[in-house]
Each structure stands twice: as C-alpha cells, then as structure tokens.
Amino acid sequence: MDKPINGSFPECKKCHDGVLIPLSDYGRDGAPIMYKAWVCSNPICGFNLRIDNGEISLGRTIGSSLK
C-alpha cells in the first residue's frame, strides 16, 4: 500500500476518485489497534481492507455495528 505523501492519504486503487482512510479499533483486552481497516472515502466505491485475527479481508460489506 502507498505511504501518505505530505500528510495526505493514498489514492483508492479501485475507483481512483477517493482516498483510503485508516480506521482504528480496540482489541479484546482494550489495547488500541492502529490501522485495523482502510476504507475508501468515496461512498459509491465502498472499497475496504480489514485485518481480523491476522487475516486480511478485502471488500467485505460495510455496515453498522450492533455493538
């Protein structure tokens, strides 16, 4: 994945209209997990990349959490 240049986010390689925005989360023990997911800022695109238990998931459906 491209590194941010001059503080900007990398371009989405799927739609080329949005940028990939990093999202963070908390683990089971409350420890922060930096950059757990990256999502495209273009809502029409919907591209996302996520790390769960050491596995990378691409393009999962984005929805609201029940938590």
N, C-alpha and C positions, 0 to 999 in steps of 0.2 A: 504494500500500500504506500502511496506517496506520502511524504512528510509535509506538514504545513510549511508554506513558504511565507516569510514575513508575517507570521501570526494568522495566516488565512488557512482555511480548511481545504483538504484535497477535493478536486472535482469528482463528481459521481461518474464512474466509467460506464454506467448503464445508460443514463439519459443525457449526460453532458450539460444539463441545464441547472442542476442543483449541486450542492456541496455535501460532503459527508460530515455529519455532526457526531462527535463522540458522546456516548451516554455512560454514566457510571451507576453502580448499584452497591448493595451491601451483601456480604456473604452470610452464611448461616450463623456465624458467631458475632456478627455485627461489624466485621472488618470491611473497610471500603474496598471495592473492586473498581479500579480506574479503567475506563475504556472497555467496558464489558460488551458494548454494542456500538455500531456505527450505523446511522440512518441517513438517507438522502433527505435534504431539505425541501425537495420538490414533492408535494403530496401526491401528485399524479403518478410519479415514478414508483415510490414505495420500496425501493431497494433497501435492504438491511443486511448487516453482517453481525453475528452474535456468537459469543463464546459461552458455552454451558458445560460445566464439568470437564473442561479441557478439550471439548469438541467444538468445531466451528460450524455454524449453521448459516446458510445463505438463503435469503429470500423468503423467510417464514412470514406468514400473515401477521400484520401488525394489528393489535387490538388493545383494548383497555384491560388492565389487570383487575382481578377481583379482590386483590389484597388492599 
